[in-house]
Amino acid sequence: MGERPRDKTTTSQFIQRPVTRRGMLRGAAAAGGGALLSSLPLVSRSGFARRPHAAQEATAFTREASIVSWGFGVEETNPLAFARINAFKEAYPSISLEVIPEYDDQKLLTAAASGELPDLLWVDRFKVASYAARGVLSPLDDLVAESEFDLERFYEAAVDEATYEDQLFAIPQFMDVRPLFVNLDALGETGVTQDQLNTGDWDQLVEIGTQLTKRTGDRVDRWGFDPKLYDFFWMWGAGNGGTFISDDAQEVSFNDPKLVEALDWGVKAYDAQGGFPSFDAFRTTFQGNEEFARGQVAMICYENWMLGIVARVAPALNFALLPVKERNGDGLVSFTGGFSWAIPTDAKDPEAAWEFIKFMNADETWLIGANAVKEARVAAGQVYIPALTANRTADQLQIDQVYEPISPQFDAAVNLFPQLIEASPNRPVSKSPVGGQLQDVLTQDGVLPALRGELSAEDALNQANDAAQDAIDSF
């Protein structure tokens, strides 16, 4: 492929009057689903609309249309999706929407080859570059410009991950981040307080984890600290100053000495607590994703959605969520991902599909979904935790208008997530058309062999680097 540049990328939002549901929907549809916060009717906890300005005049989509969507499930058991889809159907009665909840890569590529792609795709943002490079997705830049769709409402990392070769191919929906969940009662056993726990002191994390690990003979009763290196090496590697891939995504650097050092630290973190094989056997006893809520792990890095599991399984748990910091530093460390809406190449009605995307990203639409989730949670005797939408204004509106304070621990966590997103990059290989392969190679050929003691960290990452570069060169 010729000489490659050596530059590397670092993994571095009156008058009160009653408002009806139908009125809300008309407002969102008339504004094209994507108007700015100041131009839309916002519902407060009191059930009244707040309008800083009069709504901008716009013409709603009225012609008859039929669109097909692949990949987005709308089961009634998923109120966030179910309520928003029903809201779209109510706001756009002239658009017939058929939802097919599943597809895979083979089905998609076969449909692309035969010209039978749907109008809408629900796409993991990690796959946007892969689909765009293969000509499956249509760029959205012209639609965004023509409709004055405000991308500034979205978190930068989400937009970046939906962009390939300087063209936008998808509109982000949902995000996740990875804080450190800490059982404060367990932490107290070590004599260390929350204020004394420094997530930038990675050696302290290992030392505390070792103290918190409990066994009865050979049986593990509680694991102290799980950095989830087998899934989250991106954040630990970046937090140690390492780089994974060049800016042009043509050259990997999985064997960067800083990445080797981070992996070696991770191996030692598990070894100090009994070894990764011991942990790997212990985690077969976990029930779903409830290991932290059930006290099986005292400290663990996990996606933000585990907070909802804690709320359901152990609402009285004494815990804290802390951002992981750079090793021996103060910068925050995490990484983020999520899904998105895309319009395939040769979609039969891209105009109607774009109306759908705009509506699903309107702040009102998110509030409809959030209120539906809250209603379902309350009916089940549970508390409501806001979703992370990839949209700054929608996230803040859910906190301000729908979320009800639960406890200092839960409230602090809910407010931490948007801040952590702002500091979180994507997985660096997401900009490569073979990003999925690169991720698998890093884990299977690099991280896991080192954790299992089969290879040194250096040898494992050299092996992964060679296989990853072959995947890029073969594309």
C-alpha positions in Angstrom: 0.0 0.0 0.0 3.1 2.2 -0.2 4.7 4.3 2.6 2.2 5.2 5.3 2.5 8.3 7.4 3.7 7.7 10.9 1.5 10.2 12.7 -0.6 8.7 15.5 -3.9 9.7 17.0 -4.3 10.0 20.7 -7.4 8.5 22.3 -8.0 11.7 23.7 -28.2 22.6 27.5 -43.2 32.9 30.7 -46.3 31.9 30.3 -47.5 28.5 31.5 -50.4 26.8 29.8 -51.5 23.2 29.6 -50.2 21.2 26.6 -51.7 18.1 25.1 -49.8 15.1 23.7 -51.2 15.8 20.2 -50.1 19.4 20.5 -46.6 18.3 21.4 -46.5 16.0 18.4 -47.7 18.7 16.0 -45.0 21.0 17.3 -42.3 18.5 16.7 -43.5 17.5 13.3 -44.0 21.1 12.2 -40.5 21.9 13.1 -39.3 19.0 11.1 -38.4 17.0 14.2 -35.0 18.7 14.7 -35.7 22.4 15.6 -33.6 24.0 18.3 -34.6 23.8 22.0 -35.8 27.4 22.0 -38.3 26.9 19.2 -40.1 23.8 20.7 -42.7 23.4 23.4 -41.0 21.7 26.4 -43.1 19.8 29.0 -42.1 20.3 32.7 -42.8 18.0 35.6 -45.9 20.1 36.3 -47.4 19.2 32.9 -47.2 22.7 31.5 -45.4 23.9 28.4 -42.5 26.3 28.7 -41.9 28.5 25.6 -39.0 30.9 25.6 -40.0 31.9 22.1 -42.9 31.2 19.7 -42.4 28.1 17.6 -40.9 28.6 14.2 -43.3 28.2 11.4 -42.7 25.2 9.2 -44.5 23.0 6.8 -45.2 19.4 7.9 -44.6 16.5 5.6 -48.0 15.6 4.2 -47.7 13.5 1.1 -48.4 9.7 1.2 -45.2 7.7 1.7 -44.1 4.2 2.7 -40.8 3.5 4.4 -39.2 0.3 5.7 -36.8 0.2 8.7 -34.3 -2.6 9.5 -32.8 -3.3 12.9 -34.9 -1.2 15.4 -37.0 -3.2 17.8 -40.3 -1.7 19.0 -41.6 -4.3 21.3 -44.1 -3.0 23.9 -41.7 -4.1 26.6 -39.3 -1.4 25.3 -41.3 1.8 26.2 -38.5 4.2 25.0 -38.7 2.8 21.5 -42.4 1.9 21.5 -43.6 5.3 22.6 -41.5 7.2 20.1 -42.5 5.1 17.2 -46.1 5.5 18.1 -45.5 9.2 18.4 -44.1 9.3 14.9 -47.1 7.4 13.5 -49.4 9.9 15.2 -47.5 13.0 14.0 -47.1 11.6 10.4 -50.3 9.8 9.5 -49.4 10.0 5.8 -46.2 7.9 6.2 -46.6 4.2 6.5 -43.8 2.7 8.5 -42.8 -1.0 8.4 -40.4 -2.0 11.1 -38.2 -5.2 10.7 -36.4 -5.6 14.0 -33.4 -7.6 12.9 -30.7 -7.9 10.1 -27.1 -9.1 9.9 -24.2 -8.1 7.8 -24.8 -10.9 5.3 -28.4 -9.9 4.8 -27.4 -6.3 4.4 -24.7 -6.9 1.9 -26.9 -9.2 -0.1 -29.6 -6.6 -0.2 -27.1 -4.0 -1.3 -25.9 -6.2 -4.2 -29.5 -6.8 -5.4 -30.7 -3.2 -4.9 -33.2 -4.3 -2.2 -32.1 -2.1 0.7 -34.7 -0.6 3.1 -35.2 3.1 3.6 -33.8 3.2 7.1 -31.1 1.3 9.0 -30.5 1.1 12.7 -26.7 0.9 12.8 -24.2 0.4 15.5 -22.0 3.5 15.0 -18.9 1.2 15.3 -20.0 -0.2 11.9 -20.7 3.1 10.1 -17.2 3.2 8.5 -17.5 -0.4 7.4 -20.9 0.1 5.7 -20.0 3.5 4.3 -16.7 2.1 2.7 -18.7 -0.7 1.1 -21.2 1.8 -0.5 -24.2 0.7 1.6 -24.9 4.0 3.2 -25.8 7.4 1.7 -24.1 10.5 3.0 -26.4 12.8 4.9 -24.5 16.1 4.6 -26.9 17.7 2.0 -30.0 16.7 4.0 -28.5 18.2 7.2 -27.6 21.4 5.4 -31.0 21.8 3.5 -33.0 21.2 6.7 -30.7 23.2 9.0 -30.5 20.2 11.2 -28.5 21.2 14.3 -25.6 18.8 14.8 -24.2 21.0 17.6 -26.8 19.4 19.9 -25.0 16.1 19.6 -21.9 15.0 21.5 -18.8 15.4 19.4 -17.7 11.8 19.8 -21.0 10.5 18.5 -20.9 12.7 15.4 -17.3 11.7 14.8 -18.1 8.0 14.9 -20.9 8.5 12.4 -18.5 10.2 10.0 -16.3 8.5 7.4 -13.8 10.3 5.2 -15.2 13.7 6.2 -18.8 12.7 5.3 -21.7 12.2 7.7 -23.4 8.8 7.1 -25.6 8.5 10.2 -27.4 10.5 12.9 -26.4 9.3 16.4 -28.8 7.9 18.9 -27.8 6.6 22.4 -24.4 6.6 24.0 -22.6 4.7 26.8 -19.7 5.5 29.0 -17.7 3.5 31.5 -17.2 4.8 35.0 -15.9 2.9 38.0 -18.6 1.5 40.2 -17.5 1.4 43.9 -19.2 -0.4 46.8 -18.5 2.1 49.6 -19.3 -0.3 52.4 -16.7 -2.7 51.0 -14.3 0.1 50.5 -14.7 1.0 54.1 -13.3 -2.4 55.1 -9.9 -1.2 53.9 -10.0 2.1 55.9 -10.0 4.1 52.6 -12.7 6.6 52.1 -14.3 7.7 48.8 -12.4 11.0 48.9 -9.1 9.1 49.5 -9.7 6.8 46.5 -7.7 8.2 43.6 -8.6 6.6 40.3 -5.5 8.1 38.7 -3.4 6.0 41.1 -3.8 2.7 39.3 -1.5 1.0 41.8 -3.8 2.0 44.6 -6.7 0.5 42.7 -4.9 -2.8 42.5 -3.8 -2.7 46.2 -7.4 -2.0 47.3 -8.8 -4.6 45.0 -6.4 -7.2 46.5 -7.6 -6.3 50.0 -11.2 -6.5 49.0 -11.0 -10.0 47.4 -12.4 -12.7 49.6 -12.1 -16.4 49.4 -13.2 -19.5 51.3 -10.5 -22.0 50.5 -10.2 -22.0 46.7 -13.6 -20.5 46.2 -13.9 -16.9 45.4 -16.6 -15.2 47.4 -16.0 -11.6 46.3 -13.6 -10.2 43.7 -12.0 -6.9 44.7 -11.4 -4.9 41.4 -12.3 -5.8 37.9 -11.0 -3.3 35.4 -12.7 -5.3 32.6 -9.6 -5.2 30.6 -10.9 -8.0 28.4 -13.6 -5.5 27.1 -12.2 -2.1 28.0 -8.6 -2.2 27.1 -9.2 0.9 24.9 -9.7 3.1 28.0 -6.8 1.7 30.0 -4.4 1.8 27.0 -5.4 5.4 26.2 -5.2 6.3 29.9 -1.6 5.1 30.0 -0.8 7.4 27.0 -0.9 4.7 24.3 -2.1 5.0 20.7 -3.8 2.3 18.7 -4.0 3.4 15.1 -2.7 6.2 12.8 -4.9 9.2 11.9 -5.6 7.8 8.5 -6.5 4.4 10.0 -4.0 2.7 7.7 -1.5 1.6 10.3 -2.1 0.0 13.7 0.2 0.4 16.7 -1.3 -2.2 19.1 2.3 -2.9 20.3 2.9 0.7 21.3 5.1 0.4 24.4 2.6 2.4 26.4 -0.1 -0.2 25.5 2.2 -3.0 26.4 2.8 -1.3 29.8 -1.0 -0.9 30.3 -1.6 -4.5 29.5 1.2 -5.7 31.8 -0.4 -3.6 34.6 -3.8 -5.3 33.9 -2.3 -8.8 34.0 -0.7 -7.9 37.4 -4.0 -6.5 38.6 -5.7 -9.8 38.1 -2.7 -11.8 39.3 -2.6 -9.9 42.6 -6.2 -11.0 43.3 -5.7 -14.7 42.3 -5.2 -14.5 38.5 -7.5 -14.0 35.6 -8.3 -17.7 35.2 -9.7 -17.6 38.7 -11.7 -14.6 38.0 -12.9 -16.0 34.7 -14.2 -19.1 36.5 -15.8 -16.9 39.2 -17.7 -14.8 36.7 -19.6 -17.9 35.4 -21.6 -17.6 38.7 -22.8 -14.0 37.8 -26.5 -13.6 37.2 -26.8 -11.5 34.1 -25.0 -8.2 34.7 -25.8 -8.1 38.5 -22.4 -8.9 39.9 -21.9 -5.4 41.4 -25.4 -5.0 42.6 -25.2 -8.4 44.3 -21.9 -7.7 46.0 -19.9 -10.2 44.0 -17.4 -7.5 42.8 -16.5 -4.6 45.0 -15.1 -2.3 42.3 -15.8 -2.6 38.6 -15.6 -0.6 35.4 -18.9 -0.9 33.6 -21.2 0.8 31.1 -23.5 3.5 32.6 -26.6 1.3 32.1 -25.5 -0.9 35.1 -26.9 2.0 37.2 -30.4 0.8 36.2 -29.6 -2.7 37.4 -28.4 -1.4 40.7 -31.6 0.6 41.0 -33.7 -2.6 40.4 -31.6 -5.1 42.3 -30.1 -3.2 45.2 -31.6 0.3 45.5 -30.3 0.7 49.0 -26.7 -0.1 48.1 -24.1 2.3 49.4 -22.1 3.1 46.3 -20.4 5.7 44.2 -19.6 6.1 40.5 -16.2 7.7 39.8 -14.6 8.6 36.6 -11.3 6.8 35.9 -8.4 9.1 35.5 -5.3 9.0 33.4 -2.5 7.1 35.1 -0.8 9.4 37.5 -2.9 12.3 36.1 -6.2 14.1 36.3 -7.6 13.7 32.8 -10.8 11.6 32.6 -10.6 8.2 30.9 -13.4 6.3 29.2 -14.7 5.5 25.8 -18.1 5.6 24.2 -20.2 4.0 21.6 -23.9 3.7 20.6 -26.2 3.4 17.7 -27.5 5.6 14.9 -30.0 6.1 12.1 -28.8 5.8 8.5 -30.3 6.0 5.0 -29.0 3.3 2.7 -27.8 4.0 -0.8 -30.7 3.8 -3.3 -33.4 4.0 -0.5 -36.8 4.3 -2.2 -37.9 7.3 -0.2 -35.0 9.1 1.4 -37.1 12.2 2.0 -39.6 10.4 4.1 -36.8 8.5 5.9 -35.1 11.8 6.7 -38.4 13.1 8.2 -38.4 10.0 10.5 -34.8 10.6 11.6 -35.4 14.2 12.4 -38.6 13.4 14.4 -36.8 10.6 16.3 -34.1 13.1 17.3 -36.4 16.0 18.4 -36.2 16.9 22.0 -40.0 16.4 22.4 -39.8 12.9 21.0 -37.1 12.0 23.6 -39.3 13.4 26.3 -42.3 11.3 25.1 -40.1 8.3 25.4 -38.6 9.2 28.7 -42.0 9.8 30.3 -43.2 6.4 28.9 -40.2 4.7 30.5 -40.8 6.5 33.8 -44.5 5.5 33.8 -43.5 1.9 33.2 -40.9 2.0 36.0 -43.2 3.5 38.5 -45.9 1.0 37.7 -43.4 -1.7 38.4 -42.4 -0.2 41.7 -39.0 0.9 40.3 -37.2 4.2 39.8 -36.5 6.0 36.6 -32.9 6.4 35.3 -32.6 8.6 32.1 -31.1 7.1 29.0 -28.1 8.7 27.3 -29.4 9.8 23.9 -26.3 11.1 22.2 -28.1 14.5 22.2 -26.9 17.1 24.8 -30.2 19.0 25.0 -32.3 15.9 25.3 -30.1 14.4 28.0 -30.3 17.6 30.1 -34.1 17.8 29.5 -34.6 14.3 30.8 -32.7 15.2 33.9 -34.4 18.5 34.4 -38.0 17.6 33.6 -38.4 13.8 34.0 -35.9 12.5 36.5 -36.9 12.6 40.1 -34.1 12.7 42.7 -33.6 9.3 44.2 -30.6 9.6 46.6 -27.3 11.4 46.6 -25.6 8.4 45.1 -28.0 8.0 42.2 -28.3 11.7 41.6 -24.6 12.2 41.4 -24.3 9.3 39.0 -27.0 10.6 36.7 -25.3 14.0 36.6 -21.9 12.5 36.0 -22.7 10.7 32.8 -23.1 13.7 30.5 -19.9 15.2 31.8 -18.1 11.9 31.3 -19.4 11.7 27.7 -17.9 15.1 26.9 -14.5 13.7 27.9 -14.8 10.3 26.2 -13.5 9.4 22.7 -14.7 6.5 20.5 -12.9 3.3 20.1 -10.0 4.6 17.8 -10.4 1.8 15.3 -14.0 2.7 14.6 -12.7 5.0 11.8 -11.4 1.9 9.9 -13.6 -0.1 7.5 -12.3 -3.2 9.2 -12.8 -1.8 12.8 -14.8 -4.9 13.9 -12.0 -7.2 12.8 -9.4 -5.0 14.5 -11.4 -5.1 17.8 -11.7 -8.9 17.7 -8.0 -9.3 16.9 -6.9 -7.0 19.8 -9.0 -8.9 22.2 -8.5 -12.5 21.0 -4.9 -12.3 19.9 -3.6 -9.7 22.3 -5.5 -9.0 25.6 -6.8 -12.5 26.4 -3.6 -14.5 25.8 -1.8 -12.1 28.1 -4.4 -12.2 30.8 -4.5 -16.0 30.7 -0.7 -16.2 31.0 -0.2 -17.8 27.6 2.0 -14.9 26.3 3.7 -11.9 27.8 2.0 -8.6 27.2 4.6 -7.6 24.7 4.4 -10.9 22.7 0.6 -10.9 22.7 0.4 -7.3 21.4 3.0 -8.0 18.8 0.9 -10.9 17.6 -2.2 -8.8 17.6 -0.5 -6.0 15.8 0.6 -8.3 12.9 -2.8 -9.8 12.5 -4.5 -6.4 12.6 -2.2 -4.9 10.0 -2.9 -7.8 7.8 -6.6 -7.1 8.1 -6.1 -3.5 7.0 -3.8 -4.4 4.2 -6.2 -7.0 2.8 -9.2 -4.6 2.7 
